[in-house]
Amino acid sequence: MTSPASKTRFKIGDYLIVAVILLSAALFWLVFAGGSTPRELVVSVDGEAVTRYMLPLSAEYTLDALPYPCTLAIDGYTVFLRDTSCPGHDCERDGAIDQSGESIVCLPNRLLLTLTGGGAPGVDAVTQ
């Protein structure tokens, strides 16, 4: 005697349903979970935006008007600071940023580099 479970087989409709579910999950991930590409770099000093760079861009800028001069490097959508003369070099060790909403902070220079645009950076928390 065979059990009813051993006689069930997948039919073509079952495969189509599984394919639609997998395709929907992949599309949802690409739209909502994938990182957003930044469109602009905002350079702020003392809380005021001084310069904006439209991305992608490949350039290096020497920020010598700051108390501790440094080099701002932009490679496509990736931004980082290097050759900093500030004490501690924390902003240099922060590494590169390349997603919308990320930032680099140099406290001795009161410098803030923020990537913006390209969609929301994601939800950190939801409150009511």
Residue pairs with C-beta under 8 A, 6 or more apart in sequence:
35 98
35 99
35 100
36 99
36 100
36 101
36 118
36 119
36 120
36 121
36 122
37 77
37 99
37 100
37 118
37 119
38 55
38 77
38 98
38 99
38 100
38 102
38 115
38 116
38 117
38 118
39 54
39 55
39 100
39 116
39 117
39 118
40 52
40 53
40 54
40 55
40 115
40 116
40 117
41 52
41 53
41 55
41 57
41 74
41 79
41 113
41 114
41 115
41 116
42 49
42 51
42 52
42 112
42 113
42 114
42 115
42 116
43 49
43 50
43 51
43 52
43 53
43 72
43 111
43 112
43 113
44 50
44 111
44 112
44 113
44 114
45 66
45 109
45 110
45 111
45 112
46 110
47 110
47 112
53 59
53 74
55 74
55 76
55 77
55 115
56 76
56 77
57 74
57 76
58 74
58 75
58 76
59 73
59 74
60 71
60 72
60 73
60 74
61 71
61 72
61 74
62 69
62 70
62 71
62 72
63 69
63 70
63 71
63 72
63 109
63 111
66 106
66 109
66 111
67 86
67 108
67 109
68 84
68 85
68 86
68 87
68 106
68 108
68 109
69 85
70 81
70 82
70 83
70 84
70 85
70 86
70 91
70 92
70 106
70 109
70 111
71 81
71 82
71 83
71 84
72 79
72 81
72 113
73 79
73 80
73 81
73 82
77 98
77 115
78 96
78 97
78 98
79 96
79 97
79 98
79 104
79 113
79 115
80 92
80 94
80 95
80 96
80 97
80 104
81 91
81 92
81 94
81 104
81 106
81 113
82 92
83 92
84 91
84 92
84 106
86 106
86 108
86 109
87 108
88 108
90 106
90 107
91 104
91 105
91 106
91 107
91 109
91 111
94 104
94 105
97 103
97 104
97 113
97 115
98 115
99 115
99 121
100 115
100 116
100 117
100 118
100 119
100 120
100 121
101 114
101 115
101 116
101 120
101 121
101 122
102 114
102 115
102 121
103 112
103 113
103 114
103 115
104 112
104 113
105 111
105 112
105 113
106 112
